Amino acid sequence: MGIAVLRLISLITLLLSMASLQAAVAIEPYSADYTVQYNGFKVGEMSQRLERRDDGSYLMETVAYATGIAAWFTKDRVIERSIWRYHDGAIRPISYHYHYAGGRKKELEEKLDFDWDAMKISTLYKGRSKQLPLSPGVYDKQLYQLVLRHELANGLREFNYTVADRGKLREYHFELVGQEEVETPFGKMAAVKLKKEDTDLWLLRAYDYLVARLEKSDDGDHVVSHITAKSP
């Protein structure tokens, strides 16, 4: 499993489980596990956790790594960490760190530091430093999903976000396609389906829009990820 596949896995980490966001209501800590298939073969596993820290901030961490036959050829591993806190009832990013390491590909790192006093984002990507303008509503690649969950719960059908990614401010767009039932380890459950370009997502209504399944097709490659466990 090379870095291209892990970049696809990184997309999945943007869309994992979080409790529905409401002002003055704390998001409960959780963990969720997923399996990843590439063109019909299992190539990786992924886990994500959310914890509340002693200082009142939150840590969101995702770890993805090669498994099965893929692990015979590479030791690819991705770790993403976001630190954030509530500010006036809204999520405010503090820092973000992405790290890829593997047996065959060059190590890759991305860092973001959000300075809300100076209203600037200090970025580091592939060893290059840069500053971006910061304003309310700008997120890192993990945190914008929290706002998506909240808006989804409030009946919106299209979702647009500004995300700091690889030294640039990028616009992300999702569309609500409809409702379907999906098979999960917890039984057959009602889900809403979202679409982002060539990616389809199924999110469980009963579990605060926890992602149950993701499918992505790109130049003949097909990635599927589905949930295997969650806690609580």
C-alpha positions in Angstrom: 0.0 0.0 0.0 1.8 3.1 -1.2 1.4 6.8 -0.4 -1.4 7.2 -3.0 -3.6 4.8 -1.1 -2.8 6.4 2.2 -3.8 9.8 0.8 -7.2 8.2 0.0 -7.3 6.9 3.6 -6.5 10.4 4.7 -9.7 11.5 3.1 -11.6 8.9 5.1 -10.2 10.4 8.3 -11.8 13.7 7.4 -15.2 12.0 7.6 -15.2 9.8 10.7 -17.5 9.7 13.7 -18.2 12.8 15.8 -21.1 13.7 18.0 -23.6 16.3 16.6 -22.3 19.8 17.4 -24.5 22.1 19.5 -23.5 25.3 21.3 -22.5 24.7 24.9 -22.8 20.9 24.6 -19.6 19.0 25.0 -18.7 16.4 22.4 -18.3 13.1 24.1 -15.0 11.1 23.8 -15.2 8.1 21.5 -13.2 5.7 19.4 -14.0 4.0 16.1 -12.2 1.4 14.0 -12.4 0.9 10.2 -11.0 -1.5 7.6 -9.8 -0.4 4.2 -10.0 -2.3 0.9 -8.2 -1.4 -2.3 -9.5 -2.9 -5.5 -11.1 -5.7 -3.6 -8.2 -6.5 -1.3 -7.8 -5.5 2.3 -4.8 -3.3 2.6 -5.2 -1.4 5.8 -6.9 -0.5 9.1 -7.7 2.8 10.7 -8.7 4.0 14.1 -9.8 7.3 15.4 -10.3 8.7 18.9 -11.4 11.9 20.5 -10.4 12.8 24.0 -11.0 15.9 26.2 -7.8 17.2 27.7 -7.3 18.6 31.2 -7.0 22.2 29.9 -10.5 21.9 28.3 -9.1 21.5 24.7 -9.8 18.4 22.6 -7.4 16.0 20.9 -8.6 14.2 17.8 -6.2 11.5 16.5 -6.4 9.2 13.5 -4.0 6.4 12.8 -4.0 4.4 9.5 -1.6 1.6 8.7 -1.0 -1.2 6.2 -2.2 -4.7 7.1 -2.5 -8.2 5.5 -0.5 -8.8 2.3 0.1 -5.1 1.9 2.1 -5.1 5.1 4.5 -7.7 3.6 5.8 -5.1 1.2 5.5 -1.8 3.1 5.2 -0.4 6.6 3.2 2.6 5.6 1.6 4.5 8.5 -0.3 7.8 8.7 -1.0 9.7 11.9 -3.1 12.9 12.1 -3.6 15.0 15.2 -5.9 18.0 15.7 -6.1 20.1 18.8 -9.0 22.4 19.2 -11.4 24.0 21.7 -14.7 25.7 21.9 -14.9 29.5 21.5 -18.2 31.2 21.9 -19.9 27.9 21.2 -18.0 27.3 18.0 -15.1 25.0 17.2 -11.8 26.8 16.9 -8.7 24.9 15.6 -5.4 25.4 17.5 -3.0 23.1 15.7 -2.8 20.2 13.2 -0.1 17.6 12.5 0.0 15.1 9.7 2.8 12.5 9.5 3.4 9.8 6.9 6.2 7.3 7.2 6.7 4.1 5.2 9.2 1.6 4.0 9.3 2.7 0.3 8.1 6.3 0.1 9.7 9.5 1.4 8.5 10.7 4.8 5.9 13.4 4.5 4.9 15.9 7.2 2.4 18.8 7.4 1.9 21.2 10.3 -0.6 24.0 11.0 -0.6 26.5 13.8 -3.6 28.8 14.1 -2.8 32.2 15.6 -6.1 33.8 16.4 -4.5 37.0 17.8 -2.6 37.7 14.6 -5.3 36.1 12.5 -2.7 34.0 10.6 -2.1 30.3 10.0 1.6 29.2 10.0 1.9 26.2 7.7 4.8 23.7 7.1 4.4 21.3 4.2 7.2 19.3 2.6 9.7 21.4 4.5 8.3 24.7 3.2 6.9 27.3 5.5 4.1 29.7 4.6 1.5 31.9 6.2 -2.2 32.0 5.3 -4.9 34.5 6.3 -7.1 33.2 9.1 -10.8 34.0 9.7 -13.7 32.4 11.5 -14.9 29.4 9.5 -11.4 28.2 8.4 -10.6 24.6 9.6 -8.0 21.9 9.3 -8.7 18.7 7.4 -10.2 16.9 10.4 -12.3 19.6 12.1 -14.5 20.9 9.3 -16.5 17.7 9.6 -17.8 18.8 12.9 -19.6 21.7 11.4 -20.9 19.4 8.6 -22.4 17.1 11.2 -24.2 20.1 12.8 -25.5 21.4 9.5 -26.6 18.0 8.4 -28.6 17.6 11.6 -30.2 20.9 10.9 -31.5 20.0 7.5 -29.0 21.5 5.1 -28.5 19.7 1.8 -25.2 21.3 0.6 -22.1 21.9 2.6 -19.2 24.3 1.7 -16.1 24.8 3.9 -12.7 26.5 3.7 -9.9 24.1 4.7 -6.2 24.8 5.2 -4.5 22.0 3.3 -1.0 21.6 1.8 -0.1 25.3 2.1 -3.3 26.6 0.6 -6.9 27.5 1.5 -9.1 25.0 -0.3 -12.9 24.9 -0.8 -14.6 21.6 0.1 -18.1 20.8 -1.2 -20.5 18.0 -0.2 -24.0 17.3 -1.4 -26.7 15.3 0.4 -27.8 12.6 -2.1 -30.5 10.8 -0.1 -31.2 8.1 2.5 -30.4 4.4 2.4 -30.1 1.4 4.7 -26.6 0.0 5.2 -25.2 -3.2 6.8 -23.1 -2.6 9.9 -21.6 -4.7 12.7 -24.6 -3.3 14.7 -27.2 -4.5 12.3 -29.0 -2.9 9.3 -29.3 0.8 9.9 -30.7 3.9 8.3 -28.0 6.2 6.9 -27.8 9.4 4.9 -25.7 9.5 1.8 -23.3 12.3 1.0 -21.2 12.9 -2.2 -17.9 14.8 -2.7 -16.8 14.6 -6.3 -15.8 10.9 -6.8 -16.4 9.9 -3.1 -19.7 8.5 -1.6 -20.3 8.4 2.1 -23.0 6.7 4.3 -23.5 8.2 7.7 -25.6 6.6 10.5 -28.4 8.8 11.7 -28.8 6.9 15.0 -25.1 7.4 15.9 -24.9 11.2 15.3 -23.8 10.7 11.7 -21.0 8.2 12.3 -19.6 7.2 8.9 -20.5 3.6 8.2 -19.1 3.3 4.7 -17.0 5.2 2.2 -16.4 4.4 -1.5 -13.9 6.3 -3.7 -13.1 5.7 -7.4 -10.2 7.3 -9.1 -8.6 6.4 -12.5 -9.7 2.8 -12.2 -8.8 2.4 -8.5 -11.5 1.7 -6.0 -11.2 2.2 -2.3 -13.8 1.0 0.2 -13.8 1.6 3.9 -16.4 0.4 6.4 -16.8 0.5 10.2 -15.8 -2.5 12.3 -16.2 -1.3 15.9 -17.0 1.8 18.0 -16.9 2.8 21.6 -19.0 3.8 23.5 
